[in-house]
Amino acid sequence: MAKKKPEQIEEEIEMQVSEETNLLNLSGVLKAEMDDARDFIHQVGEERAESTEYYLGNEPESTSTLQSEFISTDVRDTVLFMLPSIMRTFFGTKKVVEFVPKGVEDIPLAEQQTDYINHIIQQKNNGFQVLYSAFKDALVRKTGFVKVFWDESIEATMHEYSNLEPQSYQALVLDPDVEIIEEEITQETITTLDPITGEEVTQEVPVSIDMTIRRVKQKNQVCMEAIPPEEVLISRHAKDLQTASYVAHRMIKSVSDLVAMGYDPEEIEAHSGYGGSAVDPESYDEIKARNPFDNMVYPDRNDAGGKDILYIEHYLFYDFDGDDIDERIRVCTIGDGCHILNIDSFDDLPIVMFCPDPEPHTAIGSCPADYLKPIQAAKSQIVRDTLDSLGHSIFPRMAVVEGQVNIDDVLNTDIGQPIRVRAPGMVQPFSVPFVGKEAFPVLGYLDESKENRTGVSKASAGLNADALQSSTKAAVSATMSGAQGRIELICRHFAEGGMKDLFGLVNNLVIKHQDAQDIFRLNGKFVPVDPRYWDNNKDIVVNVAISKTSDDEKFTILSQLAGKQEQILSQLGVQNPLVSLQQYSNTLSRMIEMAGFKDPESFINTQVPPIPPAPPEQQKPDAAEILAQAEAMKAQNLAQKAIIDAETDRMKIIMDDDRSRDIEEASIRLKAAELLAKYGTQVNIAEINSIMERDRESIRQNAKQQAQGLFSNNVQQNL
């Protein structure tokens, strides 16, 4: 081994010192950013914890010494009214998002991209439940968060098999993901004859196998999960989540989880600095409000892999390479001291945020719970006072003369029990008038204020039958549209603020990490897909099914549209310039989806094959050509007629000749018979017949010549 030069040793020392200094500076920046973000989120967390208590019906607490502890549930009622409409808006159609192609040539690839990304989110990651949690967090606690990441963790499962056949055993042994923990082979001795020597051979043959295996498999897939709001730290100066200078995700991980992520167990154990206490004291109130039974104390386990550790992923802009340009880096730390485990760059922040009412120029806005908490507090107090007033009216206090009444009898409120007095008039009710009726207009005013703040009312929910029946259709529609308008705005904020980022993250992760072809089920068929050939620069369109019309009105409009399309197709054909069969299929598909069916393919063909073009029309001949064709046809017909006439005349001549000859032959035979009978003279009839046949042939030749002459004359006359 060559000895290093002094200048080489000095250079290595300088690089090491520079790296350590850089890490030290980074740790200081992390600490400062995290402390400021924790303080900011703590302030927001107090409001979120209070909103959670209001949603659960635990707030406001009664401060009165009287009996009623009634709590109105306006926050919960409003949120539960909004959630079905919001979820139906995003998941009422089969495709939540669509990728828009750049050109006509990109249409098939964009459709495949749309179907596959929707499949990953809705089927592989249970997107409905994940987004339901995020939306509910947003409506109650200002913000909802979803984390999207490529999961490369290792999943180990234990399996036990008994009475395995040798073939199955070999298949398990050859599986690279299988590790044999224990096996027991049952063998049987058999004797066979050697085909070469003919001698008996004894050998042991496995009959059955019992074994225990461990299957280790790397997931390698997109993972999506809703994360609690208190786990996310955001810089107080951030205008939105994606451009924030500092974002962090803090969570509890076991040693086993961190090892599965690829970290060194010895380093984890040396710098964990955590176990059995709260993750963050500032977030205790928020967690406690959501789950009253969570004391944030994690039990100590005997196994090393079960130890709980604070794990934080920091996302920040920092000049790590010293070029005076801030880079997007991710720093993973463990323990209270934020020991750095890993530093790498990131392209996209893996966390998306949903906010129902964003505030301009700040990351965290407001939510319906913020508007309803004062209403709920006021209504709760008024109803409590009303109930207390009613109780005093029903059970009034008693005025008694001291020493003249049995106090135990007065305090006994059982019905029908006597009160013993020494003289009449010693006990009198101290009546308190009921004043609750004066509070009813105030409750009405508060309900009206709630409607104005949220757009949600009994009428819009369809619960106020009197209001709906006594109003015109237009008035009812306006009332429904008022509530829908607020919900539509929330849905639009969710679509543009979080849903686009969510699907973009999933798409980018699939393109970046998926290195093999996948097969998924689409429209009842298994379709291959290879994201390695995709383009990640396509526009994303979120299918937000919102409008001022109700579902019934939409269905009616679509029905009318389908009727118009059918009329156009029947009158103008499938090649008309207005409506195609694919557009008609789209209309029917949307009607089927609005009817509650998510599989229109079971009823119609959603993808109509292209109709082949009609054959080109033959060129119509002009008038002169038509006249020439008619004259030629006429001449042909006349020629055929001349041939027929000539042949008819020839046959007539032959037939007339044959008939006359038959008559003449019969006359000759009759005269020959008379001569033989009268004179005994024998006539040679055979000779006479030969003479007549000779003449017959000449007549036939003459008839043929006459027919040819007749044909020539007819043709010349018609030309």
Buried (B, 14 or more C-beta within 10 A) or exposed (E): EEEEEEEEEEEEEEEEEEEEEBBEEBBEBBEEBBEBBBEBBBEBBBBBBBBBBBBBEEBBEBEEEEEBEBBBBBBBBBBEBBBEBBBEBBBBBBBBBBBEBEEEEBEEBBBBBBBBBBBBBBEBBEBBEBBBBBBBBBBBBBBBBBBBBBBBBEEEEEEEBEEBEEEEBEEBEEEEEBEEEEBEBEEEEEEEEEEEEEEEEEEEEEEBBBBBBEBBEEEEBBBBBBBBBBBBBBBBEBEBBBEBBBBBBBBBBBBBBBBBBEBEEEEBEEBBEBBEEBBBEBBBBBBBBBEEEEEBEBEEEEEEEBBBBBBBBBBBBBBBEEEEEEEEBBBBBBBEBBBBBEBEEEEBBBBBBBBBBBEEEEBBBBBBBBBBBBBBBBBBBBBBBBBBBBBBBEEBEBEBEEEBBBEEBBEEEEEEEEBEBEEEEBBEEEEBEBEBEEBEEEBEEBBEBBBEBBBBBBBBEEEBEEBBEEBEEEEBBEBBBBBBEBBBBBBBBBBEBBBBBBBBBBBBBBBBBBEEEBEBEBBEEEBEBEBEEBBBEBEBBBBBBBEEBBBEEBBEEBEEBBEEBEEBBEEEEBEEEEBBBBEBBBBBBBBBBBEEBEEBBEEEBBEBEEEEEEEEEEEEEEEEEEEEEEEEEEEEEBBEEBBEBBBEBBEEBBEEBEEEBEEEBEEBEEEBEEEEEEEEEEBEEEEBEEEEEEEEEEBBEEBBEBBEEBBEEBBEEEE
